[in-house]
Amino acid sequence: MNAPWDPTGPDLVYGGDNLPILRGMPSGSFTVVYLDPPFNTGLFRQAERVRGVRTAGDEPGGRLGFRGQGYAVTRERTLSFDDRFGDYWDFLEPRIEEAWRLLAPDGTLYLHLDYREAHYAKVMLDAIFGRECFINEIIWAYDYGARSRRKWPAKHENILVYAKDPDAYHFDAAAVDREPYMAPGLVTREKAAYGKLPTDTWWHTIVSPTGRERTGYPTQKPVGVLRRIVQASSRPGDWVLDPFAGSGTAGAAALELGRRFVLIDENPEALDVMRRRFESAPVRVIHP
């Protein structure tokens, strides 16, 4: 971290590896921590990073992996970020541990993952937070994009929700935007006009390729999804943290709702997008 974080200072965007930045922040500072890490999808993304290489079997000086595999780690430089990297859980686990430390006593973690990894992640989160701290698995469902003809088309993502303290976390259902009843004729006119509280299945479109909200960042999430998270799990003036900020949607939702935010990303393209997105707001950008 290039400068100490001051909770009385401006909203911040940090450029760089999130792990040392997280380790430099004081414990218990954030009411909401939202993590949208790489999905380990099997795709290649252009970026430079150091990665580990996993080899099966009992290697001298090797380590025991998250899924019980033995492996050895070597260091190498690559010009492409392989989203299939074998040490995905070694990458993610210390960042989730820091997220737990940084959560306020009434804070909530939202981990946004691809369906391929969400079940492994829940086992890890149960170990770090405690199984009793699991609150929800939110399914964000949408209906857009290509459709497989060999299986049921995958049109959802998973958001795992954990509380720092299951008896004390903040949740304000009354603050959440309501949504229309799917069968408004079955409720009173007043209820139909007011709408219903969302369940753990959220129907929300992706960011339109031609919409005003679009920033051009490839993994941009809709403000509506992050708005719901911030509304429910924080109060005006609370701090929101996103260590994999991408296009900065968590910050945009926090800014709209009167919350404070810290965003982190090591991708120069993400930092450029966030500079443009927050150019009219009093947001400080700190980068190497």
C-alpha positions in Angstrom: 0.0 0.0 0.0 1.4 3.4 -1.0 -0.3 5.3 1.7 -2.1 4.4 5.0 -5.8 4.1 4.7 -7.6 6.9 6.6 -11.3 6.0 7.4 -11.9 9.8 7.8 -10.5 10.5 4.4 -11.9 10.2 0.8 -13.1 7.2 -1.0 -10.2 5.3 -2.5 -9.2 3.3 -5.5 -5.9 1.4 -5.1 -3.9 0.0 -7.9 -1.8 -3.2 -7.2 -1.9 -6.7 -5.8 -4.7 -6.7 -3.3 -3.2 -9.0 -0.7 -0.4 -6.6 0.7 -2.9 -3.8 0.5 -5.5 -5.7 2.5 -2.8 -6.7 5.0 -2.0 -3.0 5.6 -5.5 -2.1 6.6 -6.9 -2.0 10.2 -9.1 -4.9 11.4 -12.9 -4.5 11.7 -13.1 -1.5 9.2 -15.7 -2.6 6.7 -19.4 -3.4 7.1 -19.5 -5.0 3.6 -16.8 -6.9 1.8 -17.7 -7.9 -1.7 -15.3 -10.2 -3.6 -15.7 -10.9 -7.3 -12.5 -12.8 -8.0 -11.4 -14.5 -11.2 -13.8 -17.4 -11.8 -11.3 -20.1 -12.7 -13.3 -20.7 -15.9 -10.7 -22.2 -18.1 -10.3 -19.0 -20.2 -7.1 -17.1 -20.9 -6.9 -13.5 -19.9 -4.1 -11.1 -20.9 -2.2 -9.9 -17.9 1.2 -10.4 -16.4 1.5 -12.2 -13.0 3.5 -14.7 -11.1 1.8 -18.1 -10.8 2.4 -21.4 -9.1 2.5 -24.8 -10.8 0.8 -27.8 -9.2 2.1 -31.3 -9.7 0.2 -34.3 -8.3 1.9 -36.8 -6.0 4.1 -36.6 -2.9 7.0 -34.3 -3.8 9.9 -33.7 -1.5 9.2 -30.4 0.3 5.7 -30.4 -1.3 2.5 -29.2 0.3 -0.9 -30.5 1.0 -3.5 -28.7 -1.2 -7.1 -27.6 -0.4 -8.6 -30.7 -1.9 -6.1 -33.1 -0.4 -3.7 -33.1 -3.3 0.0 -33.2 -2.9 1.8 -30.6 -5.0 5.0 -28.7 -5.5 5.1 -25.0 -6.4 7.6 -23.4 -8.7 7.7 -19.7 -9.7 7.6 -18.6 -13.3 6.6 -15.5 -15.2 3.9 -15.6 -17.9 2.4 -12.9 -20.1 -1.1 -14.4 -20.0 -3.2 -14.9 -16.9 -4.5 -18.4 -17.1 -7.9 -18.4 -15.4 -7.4 -22.2 -15.0 -4.5 -21.7 -12.7 -4.0 -24.8 -10.6 -3.3 -22.9 -7.3 -6.6 -21.1 -7.5 -7.4 -21.9 -3.9 -3.9 -20.9 -2.7 -4.6 -17.6 -4.4 -8.0 -17.1 -2.9 -7.7 -18.4 0.6 -5.4 -15.7 2.1 -7.5 -13.0 0.6 -10.7 -14.4 2.2 -8.8 -14.7 5.5 -8.0 -11.0 5.2 -11.6 -10.2 4.3 -12.7 -11.9 7.5 -10.2 -9.9 9.6 -11.3 -6.6 7.9 -15.0 -7.2 8.5 -16.6 -5.1 11.3 -18.3 -7.1 14.1 -21.7 -6.6 12.3 -20.2 -7.0 8.8 -21.1 -9.3 6.0 -19.0 -10.9 3.2 -20.4 -11.5 -0.3 -18.3 -13.9 -2.4 -19.4 -13.8 -6.1 -18.3 -16.9 -8.0 -18.9 -19.1 -11.0 -21.1 -22.2 -10.4 -18.0 -24.4 -11.1 -16.2 -23.2 -8.0 -18.9 -22.1 -5.6 -19.2 -25.5 -3.8 -15.5 -25.7 -3.2 -15.6 -22.1 -1.9 -18.3 -22.9 0.6 -16.2 -25.6 2.2 -13.3 -23.1 2.5 -15.6 -20.4 3.9 -17.1 -22.8 6.4 -13.6 -23.4 7.7 -12.6 -19.7 7.9 -15.8 -18.2 9.2 -17.5 -21.2 10.8 -20.4 -23.1 9.3 -22.8 -21.2 11.6 -21.8 -18.0 9.9 -23.3 -19.0 6.5 -26.3 -16.9 5.8 -27.3 -17.4 2.2 -26.4 -18.7 -1.2 -27.8 -16.1 -3.6 -28.5 -17.1 -7.2 -28.2 -14.2 -9.6 -30.1 -15.4 -12.7 -30.2 -13.7 -16.1 -31.4 -14.6 -19.6 -28.8 -13.4 -22.1 -26.1 -14.8 -24.3 -25.3 -18.1 -26.1 -27.3 -21.3 -25.4 -25.8 -24.8 -25.3 -27.7 -27.5 -27.1 -25.9 -30.3 -25.2 -27.0 -29.3 -21.6 -29.2 -26.9 -19.7 -27.8 -23.5 -20.6 -26.0 -21.9 -17.6 -27.6 -18.5 -16.9 -26.7 -17.8 -13.3 -23.9 -16.9 -10.9 -23.6 -17.7 -7.2 -23.0 -15.3 -4.4 -22.1 -16.8 -1.0 -23.1 -14.7 2.0 -21.3 -15.1 5.4 -21.6 -13.0 8.5 -18.7 -12.1 10.8 -21.1 -12.8 13.7 -24.3 -14.7 12.9 -26.0 -13.1 15.9 -25.0 -9.5 15.2 -24.8 -8.8 11.5 -26.6 -5.9 10.0 -29.4 -6.6 7.6 -32.1 -4.1 6.7 -34.8 -5.7 4.6 -36.9 -2.5 4.6 -34.0 -0.6 2.8 -33.9 -3.0 -0.2 -35.5 -2.1 -3.5 -38.7 -4.1 -3.9 -39.4 -6.1 -7.0 -42.6 -6.9 -8.9 -44.8 -9.9 -7.9 -44.7 -12.5 -10.6 -48.4 -13.1 -10.2 -49.7 -9.6 -9.1 -53.3 -10.7 -9.5 -52.9 -13.0 -6.5 -52.2 -10.2 -4.0 -54.0 -7.0 -3.2 -53.6 -3.9 -5.4 -51.6 -2.2 -2.6 -49.2 -5.1 -2.3 -48.8 -5.3 -6.1 -48.0 -1.6 -6.3 -45.4 -1.8 -3.4 -43.7 -4.9 -4.7 -42.2 -7.8 -2.7 -39.0 -8.3 -0.9 -36.5 -10.2 -3.1 -35.7 -13.8 -2.2 -32.3 -15.6 -2.6 -32.9 -15.9 -6.3 -32.3 -12.5 -8.0 -33.6 -12.1 -11.6 -31.6 -9.2 -13.0 -30.4 -8.5 -16.5 -26.7 -8.3 -17.3 -25.2 -4.9 -18.3 -26.5 -4.2 -21.8 -23.8 -4.1 -24.5 -25.5 -0.9 -25.7 -26.8 0.5 -22.4 -25.7 3.8 -20.7 -24.4 1.9 -17.7 -21.8 0.0 -19.8 -18.2 1.0 -19.1 -16.6 -1.3 -21.6 -15.0 -3.5 -19.0 -15.5 -7.2 -19.9 -16.6 -8.5 -16.5 -18.7 -5.5 -15.4 -21.5 -6.3 -13.0 -24.9 -4.5 -13.0 -25.2 -1.7 -10.4 -28.7 -3.1 -9.5 -27.1 -6.3 -8.1 -24.5 -4.4 -6.0 -27.1 -1.8 -4.9 -29.2 -4.6 -3.3 -26.1 -5.9 -1.4 -25.1 -2.5 -0.2 -28.7 -1.5 0.8 -29.3 -4.6 2.8 -26.0 -5.0 4.6 -24.8 -1.4 5.4 -26.0 1.9 6.6 -25.2 5.4 5.2 -21.7 6.3 6.1 -20.5 2.7 6.4 -17.5 1.5 4.5 -17.6 -1.0 1.6 -14.6 -2.9 0.4 -14.1 -4.6 -3.1 -10.6 -6.1 -3.5 -11.3 -7.3 -7.1 -13.0 -4.0 -8.2 -12.9 -4.4 -12.0 -15.0 -1.6 -13.4 -15.8 -0.3 -9.9 -19.5 -1.2 -9.7 -19.4 -1.7 -5.9 -18.1 1.8 -5.6 -20.7 3.2 -7.9 -23.5 1.6 -5.8 -21.9 2.8 -2.6 -21.6 6.3 -3.9 -25.2 6.3 -5.0 -26.4 5.2 -1.6 -24.2 7.4 0.6 -21.7 4.8 1.7 -17.9 5.0 1.7 -15.7 2.7 -0.4 -12.3 1.3 -1.0 -11.7 -0.5 -4.3 -8.6 -2.4 -5.4 -7.5 -3.8 -8.7 -4.1 -4.6 -10.3 -5.3 -4.3 -13.9 -4.3 -1.0 -15.5 -7.4 -1.2 -17.7 -9.6 -1.5 -14.7 -8.0 1.6 -13.1 -8.5 3.6 -16.3 -12.2 2.6 -16.3 -12.6 3.6 -12.6 -10.8 6.9 -13.1 -13.3 7.8 -15.8 -16.3 6.4 -13.8 -15.5 8.5 -10.7 -14.0 11.6 -12.4 -16.8 13.8 -11.1 -16.6 12.4 -7.5 -14.1 13.1 -4.7 -12.3 9.8 -5.1 -8.6 9.4 -4.6 -6.7 7.0 -6.9 -3.5 5.5 -5.6 -1.4 3.5 -7.9 2.2 2.3 -8.2 
